[in-house]
Each structure stands twice: as structure tokens, then as C-alpha cells.
Amino acid sequence: MYYTQEQIDRANQADLVSFLQSQGEQLTRAGNEYRWKRHDSLTVRGNKWYRHSQSKGGGPVDFVMEFFGKSFTEAVELLTALLSSCVRIR
């Protein structure tokens, strides 16, 4: 499937805190950021994430690909669906 740049940009605007909470994941607030219980070296702030142990980070599409094992197409589809309604992937 092909996605327009507008659809990709929209997927990358997804709030990662809301996404993780919609998936039933536990987060702990740490100042302006959140720590994901499953990956304690990972912090999330709005639509950005950073994995301190690997000095690696990015946006929502990268996050879904990295931590949920989805392809680029699946990640964009999931995040755009999430922005339309709550979708649980498990």
C-alpha cells in the first residue's frame, strides 16, 4: 500500500503517551517526560521517544516499527487508525 506524505506526517503526529496507554502499557511520569515500564531506559515526550541505552530515538512511526515489530506500512496504518479511534494491537 502507498501512503501520501500527508498521511505519513499525520501518523508521525500521534501522541506516543496516548498510544502506549491505548495499548495497555504502563508509564511513569518523570518531569516533562514519561518512562515506559517495559523499557526503563526509554523516555517519551509528546510524539518523540528516546532510548538512552542506545542513544537512539525518533517519532511515532519509528517507535511502532522498533518496539511493536511492524513494517513501515503497518505502522502508518496503525497510527492513522489510532488518530481516528482507539485501536489495540494485541
Sine and cosine of phi, psi and omega as CSV:
sin_phi,cos_phi,sin_psi,cos_psi,sin_omega,cos_omega
0.00,0.00,0.55,-0.83,-0.01,-1.00
-0.95,-0.30,0.69,-0.72,0.06,-1.00
-0.89,-0.46,0.62,-0.79,0.06,-1.00
-0.96,0.28,0.30,-0.95,0.05,-1.00
-0.88,0.48,-0.56,0.83,0.03,-1.00
-0.89,0.46,-0.67,0.74,0.03,-1.00
-0.92,0.39,-0.64,0.77,0.02,-1.00
-0.91,0.41,-0.70,0.72,0.03,-1.00
-0.88,0.48,-0.64,0.77,0.02,-1.00
-0.89,0.45,-0.69,0.72,0.03,-1.00
-0.88,0.48,-0.61,0.80,-0.02,-1.00
-0.98,0.22,-0.02,1.00,0.09,-1.00
-1.00,-0.08,-0.08,1.00,-0.03,-1.00
-0.88,0.48,0.66,-0.76,0.04,-1.00
-0.98,0.21,0.88,-0.47,-0.07,-1.00
-0.94,0.35,-0.52,0.86,0.06,-1.00
-0.89,0.46,-0.75,0.67,0.03,-1.00
-0.89,0.46,-0.66,0.75,0.03,-1.00
-0.86,0.50,-0.78,0.63,-0.03,-1.00
-0.89,0.46,-0.65,0.76,0.04,-1.00
-0.90,0.44,-0.60,0.80,0.02,-1.00
-0.93,0.38,-0.35,0.94,0.03,-1.00
-1.00,-0.04,0.06,1.00,0.02,-1.00
0.99,0.17,0.27,0.96,-0.02,-1.00
-0.99,0.12,0.51,-0.86,0.00,-1.00
-1.00,-0.10,0.73,-0.69,0.02,-1.00
-0.81,-0.58,0.53,-0.85,0.07,-1.00
-0.87,-0.50,0.78,-0.63,0.00,-1.00
-0.96,0.28,0.70,-0.72,0.04,-1.00
-0.69,-0.72,1.00,0.06,-0.08,-1.00
0.94,0.35,-0.84,-0.55,0.02,-1.00
-1.00,0.04,-0.04,1.00,-0.07,-1.00
-0.89,-0.45,0.13,-0.99,0.09,-1.00
-0.82,-0.57,0.58,-0.82,0.11,-0.99
-0.96,-0.28,0.70,-0.72,0.01,-1.00
-1.00,0.06,0.84,-0.54,-0.05,-1.00
-0.82,0.57,-0.60,0.80,-0.07,-1.00
-0.95,0.33,-0.49,0.87,0.01,-1.00
-0.75,-0.66,1.00,0.02,-0.15,-0.99
-0.94,0.35,-0.21,0.98,0.07,-1.00
-1.00,0.00,0.06,1.00,-0.05,-1.00
-0.98,-0.21,0.76,-0.64,0.10,-1.00
-0.88,-0.47,0.51,-0.86,-0.02,-1.00
-0.79,-0.61,0.68,-0.73,0.05,-1.00
-0.57,-0.82,0.96,-0.30,-0.03,-1.00
0.90,0.44,-0.89,-0.45,-0.01,-1.00
-0.95,-0.30,0.38,0.92,0.02,-1.00
-0.85,-0.53,0.54,-0.84,0.07,-1.00
-0.72,-0.69,0.40,-0.92,0.04,-1.00
-0.53,-0.85,0.79,-0.61,0.04,-1.00
-0.98,-0.21,0.98,-0.18,-0.13,-0.99
-0.88,0.48,-0.59,0.81,-0.04,-1.00
-0.91,0.41,-0.36,0.93,-0.01,-1.00
-0.87,-0.49,0.08,1.00,-0.05,-1.00
0.74,0.67,0.78,0.63,-0.09,-1.00
-0.68,-0.74,0.62,-0.79,0.02,-1.00
-0.34,-0.94,-0.09,-1.00,0.00,-1.00
0.21,-0.98,-0.42,-0.91,-0.04,-1.00
-0.96,-0.28,-0.11,-0.99,-0.07,-1.00
-0.85,0.53,-0.68,0.73,-0.03,-1.00
-0.89,0.45,-0.72,0.69,0.05,-1.00
-0.86,0.50,-0.64,0.77,-0.03,-1.00
-0.88,0.47,-0.76,0.65,-0.03,-1.00
-0.90,0.44,-0.62,0.79,0.04,-1.00
-0.91,0.41,-0.71,0.70,-0.07,-1.00
-0.93,0.36,-0.73,0.68,-0.17,-0.98
-0.98,-0.22,-0.26,0.96,0.01,-1.00
-0.89,-0.45,0.08,1.00,0.12,-0.99
0.91,0.42,0.48,0.87,-0.01,-1.00
-1.00,-0.08,0.44,-0.90,0.12,-0.99
-0.96,0.26,0.18,-0.98,0.04,-1.00
-0.83,0.56,-0.75,0.66,-0.02,-1.00
-0.88,0.48,-0.70,0.71,0.01,-1.00
-0.90,0.44,-0.63,0.78,-0.01,-1.00
-0.91,0.42,-0.71,0.70,0.02,-1.00
-0.89,0.45,-0.69,0.72,0.00,-1.00
-0.88,0.48,-0.72,0.70,-0.01,-1.00
-0.89,0.46,-0.73,0.69,-0.06,-1.00
-0.94,0.35,-0.61,0.79,0.04,-1.00
-0.94,0.35,-0.57,0.82,0.08,-1.00
-0.92,0.39,-0.63,0.78,0.01,-1.00
-0.89,0.46,-0.63,0.77,0.00,-1.00
-0.92,0.40,-0.42,0.91,0.03,-1.00
-1.00,0.07,-0.56,0.83,0.01,-1.00
-0.28,-0.96,0.13,-0.99,0.03,-1.00
-0.99,0.17,0.83,-0.55,0.01,-1.00
-0.83,-0.56,0.78,-0.62,0.04,-1.00
-0.96,-0.28,0.75,-0.66,-0.11,-0.99
-0.99,-0.11,0.02,1.00,0.00,-1.00
-0.98,-0.18,0.00,0.00,0.00,0.00
